[in-house]
Amino acid sequence: MRTILGLLRLFFSFGKWLYSTSAFTLVVALLLIVVGVALYASQGNMATFSITILSGLLRAMLLFLVAAGLSIIFGLMDILNFAQGAYFMLGAYVAYDFQHSNMGVLRMGDSIPDPNLRFVVGVLLAIIVGLVLGFVLERVLLRPLYERPLFQLVLTFGVSIVMLEFIKGVWGTTPNSWTAKLALQDAQFELFGQPFSMYRLFIILAGFIMIFAVALLLRRTRIGIIIRAGVEDDEMVNALGINVRAVFTLVFALGCMLASLGGAVAAPFLGATPSMGATFLLAAIAVIVLGGLGSYEGTAIASFIVGLAWATMEQFSLFTNIGTVLSSTTPMLLLAFILLLRPNGLFGEAR
Amino acid sequence: MANLLELRNVHTFIGQFHILEGVNVSVQHGQITVLLGRNGAGKTTTLKSIMGITPPKTGEILFEGSPIHGKTSFAVARLGIGYVPEHRAIFKQLSVRENLEIAARERGDLDRSLDFIFDLFPDLKRLYHLPGGNLSGGQQQMLAIARALVPNNRLLLIDEPSEGLAPVLIEQVMEAIKRLSSEKTVLLVEQNFRVASKLADSYVIIDEGQSVASGSMADLSKDQALINKYLGVA
């Protein structure tokens, strides 16, 4: 308890400085604090430290895949898509189901004997499911409600519950762990004497590639310019002769697709569980608010901060014996602290 | 020749409020037509009704003889109508280049129009890669007008371009509008009667949501009684 109070005091003593400093310095400071706590929590054991950092990076990438869609959809359409977590979960279940022929509903796994190739197809399947269901949700259910934002909020929340119950009905309520190992999971590399599955490295690399791919899409393509302009003033974009509603549908479907992709690639180590959607949704909401609503760079950077802090606190709670409560509340605690100091998040502008 | 744009007895509601209560406007090819009237008379709503942003409830809006009321605003824009809203609604996070690029409707629109735009607003060439939010008020107004010049628009709707600008900048913007009117038809909203009278060929006065007078600008300038009645002390 004293350690926590000490940390709190440390944090608030920086408060005034944090309030006035630039977002960049703040990001560096936060990362230093997180890495410092991670070092402390691993008690100088570099193997433990590397586990913490790697699982933090991993979590950051998965968080990014959920939060990116959430952030861009909110920026452009002012919809907080509560179903984003359900799409993440659905992606995991689809990939899981396709991989394991003895389980689930598809039982198509045997059609592709090679588990690695099967996984690739499973991920593609999850992407398609996310894209199609995202399209349907925006086009059929959300489109009639643009004049009533509150209804949209309730609707996406309702859809997430329906999807959760659907998943429980089809796949059961017990968590499924991944048993069909991939070649990448068996392959290992060593860091400070600690062996790691290559699959983790692959996810981290793939996450970085997605961050840059989405950034390129937003910065360099016409659709990206339209999205960024639409975040500022969609009525004006419309008046320039661009069908903004069609762009809304596309962006919404792409956002849901990113979440499904995240769930599918997370499944080999997280498995497929009915609680994963809510867990990641909550953390992703913390990410987008922390990064500053509507800011893509903010979302990407906040994913790292929250992901690393989350994993660090998990490690911290292991060695302080205070249970996992600290780790699961970390994203929200971090969010509360930052919002006290910077009400618009790290990179957000006053709305 | 028929009028390029024609509004017949347009009524528009915003929420429950009856904003336009019968507006008639005719815009002739190649002319600058100005909408005059006091604050809150319904000038901006008239432009928004044309653009389909606040669609009229009853009445007709004809562009080149065919009805455009009831169309969505992107469909109206694609017919060749450029909208320059009040308050210089440029995209502040986008660079000047991106602000122009987004307005292109067909491949090559930007390349074709860029020389004309830089000729009209030399400042924009220097600021081409800066974010729109870094521009001064006058430069933002020029960018907003330039943006409407990128596609091959036949009609420009320009809302209060002089609002909040220093006198020397007003001159510059008005000069640009005068020059571009040799190629485009313009429907202008302008509070400043002196500025409008130098620029426009014809006028429509809107008062309390109704068009109450119209004609050639030259006639209006002589009619001090009409000016006093609807345009106040100006």
Boltz contact constraints between the chains, C-beta under 6 A:
constraints:
  - contact:
      token1: [A, 225]
      token2: [B, 98]
      max_distance: 6.0
  - contact:
      token1: [A, 225]
      token2: [B, 102]
      max_distance: 6.0
  - contact:
      token1: [A, 228]
      token2: [B, 93]
      max_distance: 6.0
  - contact:
      token1: [A, 229]
      token2: [B, 91]
      max_distance: 6.0
  - contact:
      token1: [A, 229]
      token2: [B, 94]
      max_distance: 6.0
  - contact:
      token1: [A, 229]
      token2: [B, 102]
      max_distance: 6.0
  - contact:
      token1: [A, 232]
      token2: [B, 91]
      max_distance: 6.0
  - contact:
      token1: [A, 232]
      token2: [B, 93]
      max_distance: 6.0
  - contact:
      token1: [A, 233]
      token2: [B, 89]
      max_distance: 6.0
  - contact:
      token1: [A, 236]
      token2: [B, 89]
      max_distance: 6.0
  - contact:
      token1: [A, 238]
      token2: [B, 73]
      max_distance: 6.0
  - contact:
      token1: [A, 238]
      token2: [B, 74]
      max_distance: 6.0
  - contact:
      token1: [A, 239]
      token2: [B, 51]
      max_distance: 6.0
  - contact:
      token1: [A, 239]
      token2: [B, 73]
      max_distance: 6.0
  - contact:
      token1: [A, 239]
      token2: [B, 77]
      max_distance: 6.0
  - contact:
      token1: [A, 239]
      token2: [B, 83]
      max_distance: 6.0
  - contact:
      token1: [A, 240]
      token2: [B, 77]
      max_distance: 6.0
  - contact:
      token1: [A, 240]
      token2: [B, 103]
      max_distance: 6.0
  - contact:
      token1: [A, 241]
      token2: [B, 74]
      max_distance: 6.0
  - contact:
      token1: [A, 241]
      token2: [B, 77]
      max_distance: 6.0
  - contact:
      token1: [A, 241]
      token2: [B, 78]
      max_distance: 6.0
  - contact:
      token1: [A, 241]
      token2: [B, 105]
      max_distance: 6.0
  - contact:
      token1: [A, 242]
      token2: [B, 74]
      max_distance: 6.0
  - contact:
      token1: [A, 243]
      token2: [B, 74]
      max_distance: 6.0
